[in-house]
Amino acid sequence: MVSDYLFIEYPDYTEGSLTQLRSKIVSRASVNAIALDLGLDKLVISHSGGSFVQKHIYGNALEALLGALYLDKGYNRVNRILINDILRRRIDVDDISHTETDFKSRLIEWCQKSKRQIHFATETSPDSVPSHPEFSSRVLIDGVEMGHGIGSSKKEAEQNAAYLVWHVLDDDKVGDYLLEYMDKMDKQGGKRQG
């Protein structure tokens, strides 16, 4: 439904832009924010004590509500509610389209463009427990650790690590210097393994 809406409402956007926009709209963070804006946090009762599950419960409740409406009222009704009451009233497409959230993809694209190998070494943190999972991720570019991040899921840890590295590499002066340094190291000691 979101894809159909974006395709119709934004005909001048490229396929890639529409895909990124849809991804941002249906992301966990966005769906959770919409659910809070709708007041679902006042209707959901949970006893999970702030665990990992609690983090996504309002977005999950919104998706369940839309699913129940679909089963009860059908596709057209849910589509109208989604478009008129959620997308048009609670989503600022211009703001979302200019907000970067997928730093891992940006970093991978940067490495491909720069002909660099990238690897995310992600593992469960020693202090992790099932009710509060914690993961750590290291970003390795051409075998060199460039940064690290932690999170309550592997995906979050990798995004946090990529966020830190991306902001360093996105600075033209620092990124260019780093590439030159890595090229110099390659010439002196042979190609590093990633």
PyRosetta script that sets phi, psi and omega in degrees:
from pyrosetta import init, pose_from_sequence

init()
pose = pose_from_sequence("MVSDYLFIEYPDYTEGSLTQLRSKIVSRASVNAIALDLGLDKLVISHSGGSFVQKHIYGNALEALLGALYLDKGYNRVNRILINDILRRRIDVDDISHTETDFKSRLIEWCQKSKRQIHFATETSPDSVPSHPEFSSRVLIDGVEMGHGIGSSKKEAEQNAAYLVWHVLDDDKVGDYLLEYMDKMDKQGGKRQG")
pose.set_psi(1, -42.3)
pose.set_omega(1, 178.9)
pose.set_phi(2, -64.8)
pose.set_psi(2, -41.9)
pose.set_omega(2, 178.7)
pose.set_phi(3, -61.2)
pose.set_psi(3, -46.2)
pose.set_omega(3, 178.9)
pose.set_phi(4, -59.2)
pose.set_psi(4, -45.8)
pose.set_omega(4, -179.5)
pose.set_phi(5, -59.2)
pose.set_psi(5, -49.0)
pose.set_omega(5, -177.9)
pose.set_phi(6, -65.2)
pose.set_psi(6, -40.0)
pose.set_omega(6, -179.4)
pose.set_phi(7, -61.9)
pose.set_psi(7, -39.8)
pose.set_omega(7, -178.6)
pose.set_phi(8, -77.7)
pose.set_psi(8, -44.2)
pose.set_omega(8, -174.3)
pose.set_phi(9, -78.1)
pose.set_psi(9, -23.6)
pose.set_omega(9, -175.7)
pose.set_phi(10, -128.4)
pose.set_psi(10, 65.8)
pose.set_omega(10, -175.7)
pose.set_phi(11, -66.8)
pose.set_psi(11, -20.0)
pose.set_omega(11, -178.6)
pose.set_phi(12, -85.3)
pose.set_psi(12, -10.1)
pose.set_omega(12, 179.3)
pose.set_phi(13, -75.0)
pose.set_psi(13, 146.4)
pose.set_omega(13, 176.7)
pose.set_phi(14, -75.2)
pose.set_psi(14, 164.6)
pose.set_omega(14, 178.9)
pose.set_phi(15, -58.0)
pose.set_psi(15, -42.9)
pose.set_omega(15, 179.3)
pose.set_phi(16, -64.1)
pose.set_psi(16, -40.2)
pose.set_omega(16, 179.0)
pose.set_phi(17, -65.7)
pose.set_psi(17, -41.6)
pose.set_omega(17, 178.4)
pose.set_phi(18, -63.9)
pose.set_psi(18, -40.2)
pose.set_omega(18, 179.5)
pose.set_phi(19, -63.7)
pose.set_psi(19, -44.9)
pose.set_omega(19, 178.9)
pose.set_phi(20, -65.0)
pose.set_psi(20, -39.2)
pose.set_omega(20, 179.6)
pose.set_phi(21, -64.8)
pose.set_psi(21, -45.6)
pose.set_omega(21, 177.9)
pose.set_phi(22, -60.6)
pose.set_psi(22, -43.2)
pose.set_omega(22, -179.9)
pose.set_phi(23, -60.3)
pose.set_psi(23, -40.6)
pose.set_omega(23, 179.1)
pose.set_phi(24, -68.6)
pose.set_psi(24, -38.9)
pose.set_omega(24, -178.5)
pose.set_phi(25, -67.1)
pose.set_psi(25, -40.1)
pose.set_omega(25, -176.1)
pose.set_phi(26, -94.5)
pose.set_psi(26, 8.0)
pose.set_omega(26, 179.4)
pose.set_phi(27, -65.4)
pose.set_psi(27, 158.9)
pose.set_omega(27, 178.6)
pose.set_phi(28, -54.5)
pose.set_psi(28, -46.7)
pose.set_omega(28, -176.8)
pose.set_phi(29, -62.9)
pose.set_psi(29, -42.9)
pose.set_omega(29, -179.0)
pose.set_phi(30, -67.6)
pose.set_psi(30, -45.7)
pose.set_omega(30, -179.4)
pose.set_phi(31, -64.7)
pose.set_psi(31, -39.2)
pose.set_omega(31, 176.3)
pose.set_phi(32, -63.2)
pose.set_psi(32, -42.1)
pose.set_omega(32, 179.6)
pose.set_phi(33, -64.4)
pose.set_psi(33, -40.4)
pose.set_omega(33, 177.8)
pose.set_phi(34, -63.5)
pose.set_psi(34, -43.8)
pose.set_omega(34, 179.7)
pose.set_phi(35, -60.7)
pose.set_psi(35, -41.3)
pose.set_omega(35, 177.5)
pose.set_phi(36, -65.8)
pose.set_psi(36, -40.9)
pose.set_omega(36, 178.3)
pose.set_phi(37, -62.0)
pose.set_psi(37, -34.5)
pose.set_omega(37, 178.2)
pose.set_phi(38, -77.4)
pose.set_psi(38, -12.3)
pose.set_omega(38, 179.2)
pose.set_phi(39, 88.4)
pose.set_psi(39, 17.1)
pose.set_omega(39, -179.9)
pose.set_phi(40, -65.6)
pose.set_psi(40, -23.4)
pose.set_omega(40, 178.5)
pose.set_phi(41, -63.2)
pose.set_psi(41, -23.5)
pose.set_omega(41, 179.4)
pose.set_phi(42, -84.7)
pose.set_psi(42, -12.8)
pose.set_omega(42, -176.9)
pose.set_phi(43, -105.6)
pose.set_psi(43, -18.0)
pose.set_omega(43, -176.4)
pose.set_phi(44, -94.6)
pose.set_psi(44, 128.3)
pose.set_omega(44, 177.2)
pose.set_phi(45, -108.8)
pose.set_psi(45, 125.1)
pose.set_omega(45, -177.6)
pose.set_phi(46, -139.6)
pose.set_psi(46, 146.5)
pose.set_omega(46, 178.9)
pose.set_phi(47, -122.6)
pose.set_psi(47, 32.8)
pose.set_omega(47, -176.9)
pose.set_phi(48, -85.8)
pose.set_psi(48, -3.3)
pose.set_omega(48, 171.7)
pose.set_phi(49, 64.4)
pose.set_psi(49, 37.7)
pose.set_omega(49, 176.5)
pose.set_phi(50, 76.1)
pose.set_psi(50, 19.4)
pose.set_omega(50, -179.5)
pose.set_phi(51, -73.7)
pose.set_psi(51, -178.0)
pose.set_omega(51, 179.0)
pose.set_phi(52, -56.5)
pose.set_psi(52, -39.7)
pose.set_omega(52, -179.6)
pose.set_phi(53, -62.6)
pose.set_psi(53, -40.5)
pose.set_omega(53, -179.0)
pose.set_phi(54, -58.6)
pose.set_psi(54, -33.4)
pose.set_omega(54, -176.4)
pose.set_phi(55, -59.1)
pose.set_psi(55, -31.4)
pose.set_omega(55, -175.4)
pose.set_phi(56, -111.8)
pose.set_psi(56, 6.2)
pose.set_omega(56, -169.7)
pose.set_phi(57, -65.5)
pose.set_psi(57, -35.4)
pose.set_omega(57, -177.4)
pose.set_phi(58, -73.7)
pose.set_psi(58, -39.8)
pose.set_omega(58, 174.5)
pose.set_phi(59, -64.1)
pose.set_psi(59, -39.6)
pose.set_omega(59, 176.7)
pose.set_phi(60, -63.5)
pose.set_psi(60, -38.9)
pose.set_omega(60, 178.6)
pose.set_phi(61, -64.3)
pose.set_psi(61, -40.5)
pose.set_omega(61, 177.7)
pose.set_phi(62, -62.6)
pose.set_psi(62, -45.7)
pose.set_omega(62, 178.3)
pose.set_phi(63, -62.4)
pose.set_psi(63, -39.4)
pose.set_omega(63, 178.2)
pose.set_phi(64, -65.8)
pose.set_psi(64, -39.8)
pose.set_omega(64, 178.7)
pose.set_phi(65, -62.5)
pose.set_psi(65, -45.5)
pose.set_omega(65, 178.4)
pose.set_phi(66, -65.1)
pose.set_psi(66, -37.0)
pose.set_omega(66, 176.2)
pose.set_phi(67, -64.2)
pose.set_psi(67, -41.4)
pose.set_omega(67, 178.3)
pose.set_phi(68, -66.2)
pose.set_psi(68, -40.7)
pose.set_omega(68, 176.4)
pose.set_phi(69, -62.6)
pose.set_psi(69, -38.9)
pose.set_omega(69, 177.9)
pose.set_phi(70, -61.6)
pose.set_psi(70, -46.2)
pose.set_omega(70, -179.8)
pose.set_phi(71, -65.0)
pose.set_psi(71, -35.2)
pose.set_omega(71, -176.7)
pose.set_phi(72, -86.1)
pose.set_psi(72, -41.2)
pose.set_omega(72, -171.9)
pose.set_phi(73, -114.1)
pose.set_psi(73, -14.0)
pose.set_omega(73, 177.1)
pose.set_phi(74, 96.4)
pose.set_psi(74, 171.0)
pose.set_omega(74, -174.8)
pose.set_phi(75, -61.2)
pose.set_psi(75, -48.4)
pose.set_omega(75, -174.9)
pose.set_phi(76, -60.6)
pose.set_psi(76, -39.3)
pose.set_omega(76, -179.6)
pose.set_phi(77, -66.8)
pose.set_psi(77, -45.6)
pose.set_omega(77, 179.6)
pose.set_phi(78, -65.4)
pose.set_psi(78, -39.4)
pose.set_omega(78, 178.4)
pose.set_phi(79, -60.0)
pose.set_psi(79, -43.3)
pose.set_omega(79, 178.3)
pose.set_phi(80, -64.9)
pose.set_psi(80, -43.1)
pose.set_omega(80, 179.0)
pose.set_phi(81, -63.7)
pose.set_psi(81, -45.6)
pose.set_omega(81, -179.0)
pose.set_phi(82, -61.5)
pose.set_psi(82, -45.0)
pose.set_omega(82, -177.8)
pose.set_phi(83, -72.5)
pose.set_psi(83, -52.9)
pose.set_omega(83, -173.0)
pose.set_phi(84, -76.0)
pose.set_psi(84, -39.7)
pose.set_omega(84, -173.8)
pose.set_phi(85, -97.4)
pose.set_psi(85, -19.4)
pose.set_omega(85, -177.7)
pose.set_phi(86, -114.8)
pose.set_psi(86, -61.9)
pose.set_omega(86, -173.9)
pose.set_phi(87, -64.8)
pose.set_psi(87, -46.4)
pose.set_omega(87, -177.0)
pose.set_phi(88, -76.2)
pose.set_psi(88, -29.9)
pose.set_omega(88, -175.9)
pose.set_phi(89, -96.7)
pose.set_psi(89, -26.2)
pose.set_omega(89, -170.1)
pose.set_phi(90, -121.5)
pose.set_psi(90, -0.1)
pose.set_omega(90, -179.7)
pose.set_phi(91, -121.3)
pose.set_psi(91, 124.4)
pose.set_omega(91, 175.1)
pose.set_phi(92, -99.0)
pose.set_psi(92, 96.5)
pose.set_omega(92, -175.1)
pose.set_phi(93, -59.6)
pose.set_psi(93, -40.8)
pose.set_omega(93, 179.2)
pose.set_phi(94, -61.3)
pose.set_psi(94, -42.3)
pose.set_omega(94, 179.3)
pose.set_phi(95, -66.1)
pose.set_psi(95, -46.4)
pose.set_omega(95, -178.7)
pose.set_phi(96, -64.3)
pose.set_psi(96, -39.9)
pose.set_omega(96, -177.0)
pose.set_phi(97, -67.2)
pose.set_psi(97, -21.1)
pose.set_omega(97, 179.1)
pose.set_phi(98, -101.0)
pose.set_psi(98, 4.6)
pose.set_omega(98, 179.9)
pose.set_phi(99, -102.1)
pose.set_psi(99, 124.8)
pose.set_omega(99, 178.8)
pose.set_phi(100, -91.7)
pose.set_psi(100, 128.4)
pose.set_omega(100, 178.6)
pose.set_phi(101, -127.3)
pose.set_psi(101, -19.2)
pose.set_omega(101, -175.7)
pose.set_phi(102, -104.2)
pose.set_psi(102, 76.3)
pose.set_omega(102, -176.9)
pose.set_phi(103, -72.8)
pose.set_psi(103, -26.4)
pose.set_omega(103, 177.5)
pose.set_phi(104, -63.1)
pose.set_psi(104, -45.9)
pose.set_omega(104, 178.8)
pose.set_phi(105, -64.0)
pose.set_psi(105, -42.6)
pose.set_omega(105, 178.8)
pose.set_phi(106, -60.6)
pose.set_psi(106, -41.7)
pose.set_omega(106, -178.7)
pose.set_phi(107, -67.7)
pose.set_psi(107, -41.0)
pose.set_omega(107, 177.2)
pose.set_phi(108, -62.6)
pose.set_psi(108, -43.8)
pose.set_omega(108, 177.7)
pose.set_phi(109, -61.0)
pose.set_psi(109, -42.2)
pose.set_omega(109, 178.9)
pose.set_phi(110, -60.8)
pose.set_psi(110, -43.3)
pose.set_omega(110, 179.8)
pose.set_phi(111, -65.7)
pose.set_psi(111, -40.9)
pose.set_omega(111, 178.2)
pose.set_phi(112, -63.6)
pose.set_psi(112, -44.1)
pose.set_omega(112, 179.6)
pose.set_phi(113, -63.1)
pose.set_psi(113, -36.7)
pose.set_omega(113, -178.2)
pose.set_phi(114, -89.8)
pose.set_psi(114, 3.5)
pose.set_omega(114, -179.5)
pose.set_phi(115, 57.8)
pose.set_psi(115, 48.1)
pose.set_omega(115, 179.1)
pose.set_phi(116, -116.5)
pose.set_psi(116, 149.1)
pose.set_omega(116, 175.1)
pose.set_phi(117, -91.2)
pose.set_psi(117, 136.3)
pose.set_omega(117, 179.1)
pose.set_phi(118, -124.6)
pose.set_psi(118, 143.8)
pose.set_omega(118, 178.5)
pose.set_phi(119, -144.9)
pose.set_psi(119, 136.6)
pose.set_omega(119, 174.6)
pose.set_phi(120, -105.6)
pose.set_psi(120, 115.3)
pose.set_omega(120, 177.1)
pose.set_phi(121, -96.2)
pose.set_psi(121, 103.3)
pose.set_omega(121, -173.9)
pose.set_phi(122, -118.5)
pose.set_psi(122, 134.6)
pose.set_omega(122, -179.5)
pose.set_phi(123, -147.8)
pose.set_psi(123, 164.0)
pose.set_omega(123, 177.2)
pose.set_phi(124, -73.0)
pose.set_psi(124, 133.5)
pose.set_omega(124, 178.8)
pose.set_phi(125, -70.1)
pose.set_psi(125, 149.1)
pose.set_omega(125, -179.7)
pose.set_phi(126, -59.8)
pose.set_psi(126, -30.1)
pose.set_omega(126, -177.9)
pose.set_phi(127, -86.5)
pose.set_psi(127, 2.6)
pose.set_omega(127, -176.4)
pose.set_phi(128, -68.4)
pose.set_psi(128, 137.9)
pose.set_omega(128, 173.8)
pose.set_phi(129, -129.6)
pose.set_psi(129, 155.7)
pose.set_omega(129, -176.7)
pose.set_phi(130, -54.7)
pose.set_psi(130, -36.0)
pose.set_omega(130, -178.6)
pose.set_phi(131, -77.6)
pose.set_psi(131, -20.3)
pose.set_omega(131, 178.0)
pose.set_phi(132, -139.6)
pose.set_psi(132, 73.1)
pose.set_omega(132, -178.1)
pose.set_phi(133, -66.2)
pose.set_psi(133, 148.0)
pose.set_omega(133, 177.5)
pose.set_phi(134, -142.5)
pose.set_psi(134, 134.1)
pose.set_omega(134, -179.7)
pose.set_phi(135, -125.4)
pose.set_psi(135, 152.5)
pose.set_omega(135, 174.1)
pose.set_phi(136, -124.7)
pose.set_psi(136, 144.7)
pose.set_omega(136, -178.8)
pose.set_phi(137, -134.6)
pose.set_psi(137, 137.6)
pose.set_omega(137, 175.5)
pose.set_phi(138, -113.4)
pose.set_psi(138, 137.9)
pose.set_omega(138, 175.8)
pose.set_phi(139, -97.7)
pose.set_psi(139, 121.7)
pose.set_omega(139, 177.7)
pose.set_phi(140, -114.4)
pose.set_psi(140, 123.3)
pose.set_omega(140, 176.0)
pose.set_phi(141, -114.3)
pose.set_psi(141, 120.1)
pose.set_omega(141, -174.5)
pose.set_phi(142, 51.7)
pose.set_psi(142, 38.8)
pose.set_omega(142, 176.1)
pose.set_phi(143, 81.9)
pose.set_psi(143, -1.6)
pose.set_omega(143, -178.9)
pose.set_phi(144, -102.7)
pose.set_psi(144, 127.4)
pose.set_omega(144, 178.1)
pose.set_phi(145, -69.7)
pose.set_psi(145, 122.7)
pose.set_omega(145, -176.5)
pose.set_phi(146, -104.5)
pose.set_psi(146, -19.7)
pose.set_omega(146, -179.3)
pose.set_phi(147, 175.2)
pose.set_psi(147, 173.3)
pose.set_omega(147, -179.7)
pose.set_phi(148, -146.7)
pose.set_psi(148, 163.5)
pose.set_omega(148, 178.1)
pose.set_phi(149, -152.4)
pose.set_psi(149, 160.8)
pose.set_omega(149, 176.6)
pose.set_phi(150, -125.0)
pose.set_psi(150, 159.3)
pose.set_omega(150, 178.9)
pose.set_phi(151, -169.9)
pose.set_psi(151, 171.8)
pose.set_omega(151, -178.5)
pose.set_phi(152, -86.7)
pose.set_psi(152, 1.5)
pose.set_omega(152, 172.4)
pose.set_phi(153, -145.6)
pose.set_psi(153, 163.0)
pose.set_omega(153, 177.7)
pose.set_phi(154, -60.3)
pose.set_psi(154, -43.3)
pose.set_omega(154, -178.9)
pose.set_phi(155, -60.2)
pose.set_psi(155, -45.2)
pose.set_omega(155, -179.7)
pose.set_phi(156, -65.0)
pose.set_psi(156, -41.1)
pose.set_omega(156, 179.1)
pose.set_phi(157, -63.0)
pose.set_psi(157, -42.6)
pose.set_omega(157, 179.5)
pose.set_phi(158, -67.2)
pose.set_psi(158, -39.8)
pose.set_omega(158, 177.4)
pose.set_phi(159, -64.4)
pose.set_psi(159, -41.6)
pose.set_omega(159, 179.8)
pose.set_phi(160, -65.1)
pose.set_psi(160, -40.0)
pose.set_omega(160, 177.3)
pose.set_phi(161, -66.0)
pose.set_psi(161, -44.8)
pose.set_omega(161, -179.9)
pose.set_phi(162, -63.3)
pose.set_psi(162, -37.8)
pose.set_omega(162, 179.0)
pose.set_phi(163, -56.9)
pose.set_psi(163, -47.8)
pose.set_omega(163, -178.5)
pose.set_phi(164, -64.4)
pose.set_psi(164, -45.8)
pose.set_omega(164, -178.2)
pose.set_phi(165, -68.2)
pose.set_psi(165, -41.5)
pose.set_omega(165, -177.9)
pose.set_phi(166, -59.2)
pose.set_psi(166, -41.2)
pose.set_omega(166, -178.1)
pose.set_phi(167, -67.0)
pose.set_psi(167, -28.9)
pose.set_omega(167, 175.2)
pose.set_phi(168, -73.5)
pose.set_psi(168, -48.1)
pose.set_omega(168, -175.8)
pose.set_phi(169, -72.2)
pose.set_psi(169, -26.9)
pose.set_omega(169, -178.0)
pose.set_phi(170, -71.7)
pose.set_psi(170, -21.6)
pose.set_omega(170, 173.8)
pose.set_phi(171, -71.5)
pose.set_psi(171, 115.0)
pose.set_omega(171, -173.2)
pose.set_phi(172, -53.4)
pose.set_psi(172, -45.1)
pose.set_omega(172, -177.0)
pose.set_phi(173, -65.8)
pose.set_psi(173, -47.0)
pose.set_omega(173, -178.1)
pose.set_phi(174, -68.1)
pose.set_psi(174, -44.9)
pose.set_omega(174, -179.8)
pose.set_phi(175, -61.1)
pose.set_psi(175, -45.5)
pose.set_omega(175, 178.7)
pose.set_phi(176, -63.8)
pose.set_psi(176, -42.6)
pose.set_omega(176, 179.0)
pose.set_phi(177, -61.3)
pose.set_psi(177, -43.9)
pose.set_omega(177, -179.0)
pose.set_phi(178, -63.4)
pose.set_psi(178, -43.4)
pose.set_omega(178, 177.5)
pose.set_phi(179, -60.9)
pose.set_psi(179, -44.9)
pose.set_omega(179, 179.3)
pose.set_phi(180, -62.2)
pose.set_psi(180, -42.1)
pose.set_omega(180, 179.1)
pose.set_phi(181, -62.8)
pose.set_psi(181, -44.7)
pose.set_omega(181, -179.6)
pose.set_phi(182, -65.8)
pose.set_psi(182, -38.8)
pose.set_omega(182, 176.4)
pose.set_phi(183, -62.7)
pose.set_psi(183, -41.6)
pose.set_omega(183, 179.0)
pose.set_phi(184, -62.7)
pose.set_psi(184, -43.1)
pose.set_omega(184, 179.1)
pose.set_phi(185, -64.6)
pose.set_psi(185, -38.1)
pose.set_omega(185, 178.0)
pose.set_phi(186, -61.5)
pose.set_psi(186, -42.8)
pose.set_omega(186, -178.4)
pose.set_phi(187, -68.0)
pose.set_psi(187, -34.6)
pose.set_omega(187, -178.1)
pose.set_phi(188, -77.4)
pose.set_psi(188, -40.1)
pose.set_omega(188, -172.3)
pose.set_phi(189, -120.2)
pose.set_psi(189, 11.0)
pose.set_omega(189, -177.2)
pose.set_phi(190, 84.0)
pose.set_psi(190, 165.6)
pose.set_omega(190, -178.1)
pose.set_phi(191, -66.8)
pose.set_psi(191, 129.7)
pose.set_omega(191, 176.0)
pose.set_phi(192, -75.2)
pose.set_psi(192, 152.3)
pose.set_omega(192, 175.8)
pose.set_phi(193, -93.2)
pose.set_psi(193, 136.3)
pose.set_omega(193, -178.7)
pose.set_phi(194, -92.5)
pose.dump_pdb("model.pdb")
